[in-house]
């Protein structure tokens, strides 16, 4: 039975029957467009298919004025911009600094629980290869700089992503640490003597990494999150499922043997103060809620909840625990230097920025924005 996969690709059955399985745009299971959008007052759509729910208003129309288009960044937004502009008849060049396409989705697909992402990214790369054979130019291992772009293109679309952030806390020089994306880039490889890991940041990326380290490597993992709840804003179905596995009551295989023997420890409404002598020192709110109640739904922030009382700011306690390694999953800032330099130098008649390079967000925003720009140039 097919449900959400048809929102991601309505031609799924046709592609299967024609043997074009690698051309399927696979659902990534984030449920942000199909479910969360509806919960927040919108209508069902799709994170990876910008046409879903907009079939009558978003049309892919051939251009009668072909332009030279440069797309900077080969993540999901950059790939969407490049293929959409190319399908409309523009002369497109896609620049990607790294050796492969996929951006942050490729990094996320390295975790076993993110097999949906792996299928999507694998097929995305294949589809981009097909477009390349038809004339779309893809330049991997190529960092686009101002001199390479100025006065050489009619349109430049920057999909440059984000600069990851590491909080330079007291004592950080005395510990082993890395940023979340660096960890994934290195296939989650850690020094052999690491047994206890602290993840600073309890958003969905931090929680997925924490669970994956425990599930795949049997490490003892602790999350420290400043907000009252971990995974704030994440669709309830995915949030509850991940919490269920993190607490050791479920597993990806639904087999007893695959449940965590040592559940992930969570300190929400807590802040790291310092690192010292192999320990993490935190300030934790005494009124913090138990996070392992996956059946409880977080009320969306755009809905007032009179029963959700604010925590008392000064009602805190100082705690410490051992750690061998720290992973920072604390977001970042838009990588927009190139975009503003291009604007300053008037490098092209039209210059756009999409995705994290414009405003930090999800794949949904990056793909939708990129499609909107590419359909209208």
C-alpha positions in Angstrom: 0.0 0.0 0.0 1.3 3.4 -0.9 0.4 6.6 0.9 2.9 9.4 1.5 5.4 8.0 -1.1 2.9 9.1 -3.7 3.0 12.7 -2.4 6.8 12.6 -2.9 6.5 11.1 -6.3 3.0 10.5 -7.9 4.7 8.6 -10.7 6.1 6.0 -8.3 4.0 3.1 -9.8 4.8 4.1 -13.4 8.6 4.3 -12.7 8.5 0.9 -11.1 6.6 -0.7 -14.0 9.1 0.8 -16.4 12.1 -0.3 -14.5 13.1 3.2 -13.6 13.4 2.6 -9.9 16.4 4.9 -9.5 14.4 7.8 -10.8 11.9 7.7 -8.0 11.9 10.6 -5.6 11.7 8.7 -2.4 9.8 10.0 0.7 12.4 10.9 3.3 9.9 10.3 6.2 10.3 13.7 7.8 6.5 14.3 7.7 7.0 18.0 7.8 5.1 18.8 4.7 2.4 16.1 4.7 1.5 16.2 8.4 3.2 19.0 10.3 2.1 21.6 7.8 -1.5 20.5 8.3 -1.1 20.6 12.1 0.2 24.2 11.9 -2.8 25.3 9.9 -1.6 24.8 6.4 -2.5 22.0 4.0 -0.7 18.8 3.2 2.3 19.2 0.8 5.7 17.6 0.6 9.2 18.5 1.7 10.9 17.0 -1.4 8.2 17.6 -4.0 7.4 21.3 -4.2 4.5 20.7 -6.6 2.4 18.5 -4.1 -0.6 20.5 -3.1 0.2 23.2 -5.6 -0.5 21.3 -8.8 -2.7 24.0 -10.3 -0.5 27.0 -9.4 3.1 25.7 -9.8 3.8 24.9 -13.4 7.1 23.9 -15.0 7.1 26.1 -18.2 9.7 26.1 -20.9 11.4 29.5 -21.2 11.7 31.4 -24.4 14.7 33.3 -23.1 17.4 30.9 -22.2 19.9 32.3 -19.6 23.2 31.4 -18.2 22.5 30.2 -14.7 25.0 29.4 -12.0 23.9 27.5 -8.9 26.3 27.5 -5.9 26.0 24.5 -3.6 24.9 20.9 -4.4 22.6 20.2 -1.4 18.9 19.5 -1.9 18.1 23.2 -2.5 21.0 23.6 -5.0 20.1 20.4 -6.9 16.4 21.5 -7.1 17.3 24.9 -8.4 19.7 23.4 -11.0 17.4 20.7 -12.3 14.3 23.0 -12.4 16.2 25.7 -14.3 17.7 23.1 -16.7 14.3 21.5 -17.4 13.0 25.0 -18.3 15.7 25.3 -20.9 18.3 27.4 -19.2 22.1 26.8 -19.5 22.9 25.7 -16.0 26.2 25.2 -14.2 26.1 23.7 -10.7 29.2 24.3 -8.5 29.8 22.0 -5.4 32.8 22.4 -3.2 32.8 18.8 -2.0 33.2 15.6 -4.0 29.5 14.6 -4.1 26.0 16.0 -4.1 23.5 15.8 -1.3 24.7 18.4 1.2 23.5 17.9 4.8 21.1 15.2 3.7 24.0 13.1 2.5 25.6 13.5 5.9 22.4 12.6 7.7 22.1 9.4 5.6 25.2 8.0 7.2 23.1 7.0 10.3 21.5 3.6 10.0 18.1 4.9 11.2 18.1 7.4 8.3 17.8 4.8 5.5 15.0 6.9 4.0 17.5 9.7 3.4 20.0 7.3 2.0 17.5 6.1 -0.7 16.5 9.7 -1.5 20.1 10.9 -1.8 21.2 7.9 -3.8 18.4 8.5 -6.3 19.0 12.2 -6.3 22.6 11.7 -7.4 21.5 9.3 -10.1 18.9 11.8 -11.4 21.5 14.6 -11.5 23.8 12.3 -13.4 21.0 11.8 -16.0 20.5 15.6 -16.3 24.3 16.0 -16.6 24.3 13.6 -19.6 21.7 15.8 -21.2 23.7 19.0 -20.8 23.5 20.2 -17.2 27.0 21.1 -16.1 28.0 19.8 -12.6 31.4 20.8 -11.2 32.3 18.8 -8.1 35.3 19.6 -5.9 35.0 23.2 -7.1 34.7 26.2 -4.8 32.9 29.0 -6.6 34.6 32.3 -6.0 33.7 35.8 -7.1 36.2 36.0 -10.0 34.8 32.8 -11.5 31.2 34.2 -11.4 31.4 37.9 -12.1 30.0 38.9 -15.5 29.8 35.3 -16.6 26.2 34.5 -15.8 22.8 36.1 -16.2 21.5 34.5 -12.9 23.3 33.3 -9.8 21.5 31.2 -7.2 23.4 30.8 -3.9 22.5 27.6 -2.0 25.6 27.7 0.2 24.2 26.2 3.4 25.4 27.0 6.9 28.4 27.6 9.0 28.3 25.2 11.9 28.8 26.5 15.4 30.8 25.2 18.3 30.3 27.0 21.7 33.7 27.9 23.1 32.9 27.1 26.6 35.3 27.2 29.6 37.6 24.2 29.6 36.9 23.2 26.0 40.6 23.1 25.2 41.0 20.2 27.7 38.4 17.9 26.1 38.0 15.9 22.8 35.2 17.3 20.8 33.8 17.9 17.3 30.7 19.4 15.6 27.8 17.2 14.6 28.4 17.5 10.8 32.1 16.8 11.2 31.2 13.6 13.1 28.9 12.5 10.3 31.4 13.4 7.6 33.9 11.0 9.4 31.3 8.3 9.4 30.8 8.7 13.2 34.3 7.4 13.9 35.5 8.2 17.4 38.8 7.4 19.3 38.9 3.8 20.5 39.0 4.9 24.1 35.7 6.8 24.0 33.0 5.1 26.1 30.9 8.1 27.3 29.7 10.8 24.9 28.0 14.1 25.6 25.8 15.7 22.9 25.3 19.4 23.4 22.1 20.3 21.7 18.9 18.3 21.8 17.3 19.2 18.5 16.4 16.4 16.1 20.0 16.2 14.7 21.5 16.0 18.2 18.9 13.3 19.3 19.4 11.2 16.1 23.2 11.3 16.6 22.9 10.5 20.3 20.6 7.5 19.5 22.8 6.3 16.6 26.0 6.4 18.8 24.2 4.3 21.4 22.5 2.0 18.9 25.4 1.5 16.5 28.4 1.7 18.8 27.0 0.8 22.3 28.3 4.1 23.8 26.8 5.8 26.9 25.3 9.0 25.7 24.0 12.1 27.5 22.2 15.0 25.8 22.2 18.5 27.2 19.5 20.8 25.8 18.8 24.4 26.8 15.1 24.5 25.8 12.4 23.0 28.0 12.0 20.1 25.6 14.2 18.2 23.2 13.2 18.2 19.5 11.0 21.2 19.8 9.0 21.7 16.6 9.5 18.2 15.3 6.4 16.4 14.1 5.0 14.3 16.9 5.0 11.0 15.1 8.8 11.2 14.5 9.6 12.8 17.9 7.7 10.1 19.8 9.2 7.3 17.8 12.7 8.5 18.4 12.1 9.1 22.2 10.6 5.6 22.4 13.8 4.1 21.0 16.1 6.4 23.0 14.5 5.3 26.3 15.1 1.7 25.4 11.5 0.6 24.9 11.7 0.2 21.1 14.1 -0.4 18.3 14.3 0.2 14.5 13.8 -3.5 13.9 11.1 -3.9 16.6 13.2 -6.8 18.0 13.9 -7.1 21.7 17.6 -7.7 21.1 18.0 -4.4 19.4 16.6 -2.2 22.2 19.1 0.0 24.0 20.5 -1.6 27.1 21.7 1.8 28.3 19.1 4.5 27.4 20.2 7.9 26.3 20.3 10.3 29.3 18.6 13.7 28.8 19.1 16.9 30.7 16.6 19.3 29.2 16.2 22.9 30.4 19.9 22.7 31.1 23.0 24.5 30.1 26.6 23.5 29.9 28.8 25.7 32.2 32.2 24.3 31.8 34.4 21.2 31.2 37.0 20.1 33.7 39.0 16.9 34.5 36.9 14.8 32.1 33.6 16.1 33.5 30.8 18.2 32.1 29.4 20.7 34.5 25.8 21.9 33.9 23.2 24.1 35.4 19.9 22.3 35.2 16.4 23.6 36.0 14.8 21.6 38.8 11.4 21.9 37.3 12.4 20.3 34.0 10.0 17.8 32.6 10.7 14.1 32.1 11.2 13.8 28.3 10.5 10.1 28.2 6.8 10.5 27.8 6.6 10.0 24.0 2.8 9.8 24.2 2.6 13.5 25.2 2.3 15.8 22.3 4.1 19.2 22.3 1.6 21.9 21.5 2.8 23.9 18.5 4.3 27.3 19.4 1.6 29.2 17.4 -1.1 27.8 19.8 -1.4 29.2 23.3 -1.3 26.4 25.9 -2.5 27.7 29.3 -1.5 24.5 31.0 2.1 24.7 30.0 3.6 26.8 32.8 6.9 28.5 32.3 9.9 27.2 34.3 11.3 29.4 37.0 14.6 30.7 35.7 16.5 30.7 39.0 15.2 27.3 40.1 18.4 25.5 39.1 20.9 23.0 40.4 24.5 22.4 39.5 25.3 18.8 38.3 28.3 17.1 36.7 29.0 13.8 35.0 31.9 12.1 33.3 32.5 12.3 29.6 35.2 11.1 27.1 34.0 13.1 24.1 31.7 16.0 23.4 29.7 16.6 20.2 28.2 20.0 19.5 24.9 20.0 17.7 24.0 23.6 18.3 23.1 24.9 14.8 25.0 27.6 13.1 24.6 30.7 10.9 23.9 31.3 7.2 26.9 30.9 5.0 26.1 34.1 3.1 29.4 35.9 2.5 29.6 34.9 -1.1 26.0 36.1 -1.7 26.6 39.5 -0.3 29.9 39.9 -2.1 28.2 39.0 -5.4 25.5 41.7 -4.7 28.2 44.2 -3.8 30.1 43.6 -6.9 27.0 43.4 -9.1 28.3 40.1 -10.4 25.1 39.3 -12.4 21.8 40.9 -13.3 19.9 38.6 -11.0 21.3 37.1 -7.7 19.3 35.0 -5.3 19.9 33.1 -2.0 17.9 30.0 -1.0 17.9 27.5 1.8 20.2 27.7 4.9 22.3 30.3 3.1 19.4 32.7 3.3 17.7 31.5 6.6 18.3 28.4 8.6 15.6 25.9 8.0 14.8 22.4 6.8 15.1 20.6 3.5 11.5 21.5 2.9 12.2 25.3 2.9 15.4 24.9 0.9 13.7 22.8 -1.9 10.6 25.0 -2.0 12.6 28.2 -2.2 14.9 26.9 -4.8 12.0 25.7 -7.0 10.2 29.0 -6.7 13.3 30.9 -7.8 14.1 28.6 -10.7 10.6 28.5 -12.0 10.5 32.3 -12.2 13.9 33.3 -13.7 
